[in-house]
Amino acid sequence: MPKYVLDSEYDYDFSLLAISAHVPDYKVCIEVNRLLNIELVRDVAIELSTKNTSTPLLFSCFSYQDEEEQNEFMLLSNKSSNTVAASKKMTSPPSLFDDKREDIKFLLVPELAQTDFLFILKADNHEQAIYNIQNKLKTITFALSIQTIDIETLASKKNLII
């Protein structure tokens, strides 16, 4: 019997900015809205299930669609909003007082460990527009860094398919 393999490659036709800012997600959203004159609103949290965790990971999401210009903006938290218990590796014999489980926050894109938020722009001319957006967002006073990320270099880029 012949074996068929479905080979589907997703087209990552969007631009990605990595934002490092140690403030809550709603503050970043407010500043992005003010600077870009858009209206990002809280959307349903993104759920991501992994083999290592029993409960799904939740990542906050803000989105806005500009119907007139056919642009879509998304602001995602790179760190999970819920802590999930993960098993520790035992290096010594168990003790009565040892806690064998540890609460951990997971990352949506583990390669970007220093990144707190991800800004996605889906548009016809996203390569040109992201440069202007990056320059505007660099004026945020509490932002530590804002950089453009090449999506093709990310090993976990499939987590960004929303």
C-alpha positions as CSV (number, residue, x, y, z in Angstrom):
1,M,0.0,0.0,0.0
2,P,1.5,3.4,-0.9
3,K,2.3,5.8,1.8
4,Y,1.4,9.5,1.2
5,V,3.0,12.3,3.1
6,L,1.4,15.7,3.2
7,D,4.1,18.3,2.7
8,S,2.7,21.7,3.6
9,E,4.9,24.7,4.3
10,Y,3.3,27.7,5.8
11,D,4.1,31.1,4.2
12,Y,5.4,33.4,7.0
13,D,4.3,36.6,5.2
14,F,4.5,39.0,8.1
15,S,7.1,41.1,10.0
16,L,8.1,40.5,13.6
17,L,9.4,42.9,16.2
18,A,10.8,41.8,19.5
19,I,10.1,44.2,22.4
20,S,11.8,44.0,25.8
21,A,9.9,45.9,28.5
22,H,9.4,44.9,32.1
23,V,5.9,46.3,32.4
24,P,2.5,44.6,32.2
25,D,1.1,43.8,28.8
26,Y,-1.7,46.4,28.9
27,K,0.8,49.3,29.4
28,V,2.7,48.2,26.3
29,C,-0.6,48.0,24.4
30,I,-1.6,51.5,25.5
31,E,1.7,52.9,24.2
32,V,1.6,51.0,20.9
33,N,-2.0,52.3,20.4
34,R,-1.0,55.9,21.1
35,L,2.2,55.9,18.9
36,L,0.7,54.0,15.9
37,N,-2.8,55.5,16.2
38,I,-4.4,52.1,16.2
39,E,-6.8,50.4,18.5
40,L,-5.4,47.1,19.8
41,V,-7.9,45.3,22.0
42,R,-7.4,42.2,24.2
43,D,-8.2,39.1,22.3
44,V,-8.7,35.5,23.4
45,A,-5.4,34.2,25.0
46,I,-3.4,31.9,22.8
47,E,-3.3,28.4,24.1
48,L,-0.2,26.2,23.5
49,S,0.0,22.6,24.6
50,T,3.3,20.9,25.1
51,K,4.5,17.4,26.0
52,N,6.1,18.6,29.2
53,T,3.0,20.2,30.8
54,S,-0.4,18.8,31.7
55,T,-2.3,22.1,31.3
56,P,-2.1,24.4,28.2
57,L,0.1,27.5,28.3
58,L,-1.7,30.8,27.9
59,F,-0.2,33.9,26.2
60,S,-1.9,37.2,26.2
61,C,-2.9,38.6,22.8
62,F,-4.0,42.0,21.5
63,S,-5.1,42.5,17.9
64,Y,-6.4,45.1,15.5
65,Q,-7.4,44.9,11.9
66,D,-7.3,48.0,9.7
67,E,-10.0,47.1,7.1
68,E,-9.3,50.2,5.1
69,E,-5.6,49.6,4.5
70,Q,-5.7,45.8,4.8
71,N,-3.3,45.7,7.8
72,E,-3.4,43.4,10.8
73,F,-1.5,44.2,14.0
74,M,-0.9,41.8,16.9
75,L,0.8,42.2,20.2
76,L,1.7,38.9,21.9
77,S,3.3,38.2,25.2
78,N,6.3,36.0,24.8
79,K,6.0,34.7,28.4
80,S,3.1,32.6,29.5
81,S,0.5,34.3,31.7
82,N,0.0,31.2,33.7
83,T,2.6,29.3,35.6
84,V,2.6,25.5,35.0
85,A,4.0,22.9,37.3
86,A,6.9,21.0,35.7
87,S,8.8,18.1,37.3
88,K,12.3,18.8,38.6
89,K,15.1,16.4,37.9
90,M,16.1,14.7,41.1
91,T,19.9,15.1,41.8
92,S,19.8,13.7,45.3
93,P,17.6,11.2,47.2
94,P,14.1,12.5,47.9
95,S,13.5,14.2,51.3
96,L,10.3,14.6,53.2
97,F,10.5,18.4,52.8
98,D,11.5,18.5,49.1
99,D,9.0,20.0,46.7
100,K,9.3,17.9,43.6
101,R,7.4,20.3,41.4
102,E,8.3,23.8,40.3
103,D,6.2,26.5,38.8
104,I,7.7,27.7,35.6
105,K,6.7,30.4,33.0
106,F,7.2,29.2,29.5
107,L,8.2,31.1,26.3
108,L,6.2,31.3,23.1
109,V,9.5,31.7,21.2
110,P,12.2,30.2,23.3
111,E,15.0,31.5,21.1
112,L,14.0,35.0,22.2
113,A,14.4,34.5,25.9
114,Q,15.1,38.2,26.6
115,T,12.0,39.3,24.7
116,D,8.9,40.1,26.7
117,F,6.5,40.9,23.8
118,L,6.2,40.1,20.1
119,F,4.6,42.6,17.6
120,I,3.4,41.1,14.4
121,L,2.4,43.1,11.3
122,K,0.6,41.4,8.4
123,A,0.3,43.8,5.5
124,D,1.0,44.0,1.7
125,N,4.1,46.1,2.3
126,H,5.1,44.9,5.7
127,E,8.8,44.9,5.0
128,Q,8.8,48.7,4.5
129,A,6.2,49.5,7.1
130,I,7.9,47.6,9.9
131,Y,10.9,50.0,9.7
132,N,8.7,53.0,10.4
133,I,6.8,51.3,13.1
134,Q,10.1,50.2,14.8
135,N,11.3,53.8,14.8
136,K,8.1,55.0,16.4
137,L,8.1,52.3,19.0
138,K,11.7,53.1,20.0
139,T,10.4,56.3,21.6
140,I,8.6,54.3,24.3
141,T,10.4,55.3,27.5
142,F,10.1,51.9,29.3
143,A,11.1,49.8,26.3
144,L,14.6,48.4,26.9
145,S,15.0,47.2,23.3
146,I,13.0,46.9,20.1
147,Q,14.5,44.9,17.2
148,T,13.3,43.3,13.9
149,I,13.5,39.5,13.9
150,D,13.9,37.4,10.8
151,I,11.2,34.8,11.1
152,E,13.0,32.2,9.0
153,T,15.8,31.9,11.5
154,L,13.5,30.9,14.4
155,A,13.3,27.2,15.1
156,S,9.9,27.7,16.9
157,K,8.3,29.9,14.2
158,K,5.4,27.5,14.0
159,N,4.2,28.9,17.4
160,L,3.5,32.2,15.6
161,I,0.9,30.7,13.2
162,I,-2.2,32.3,14.6
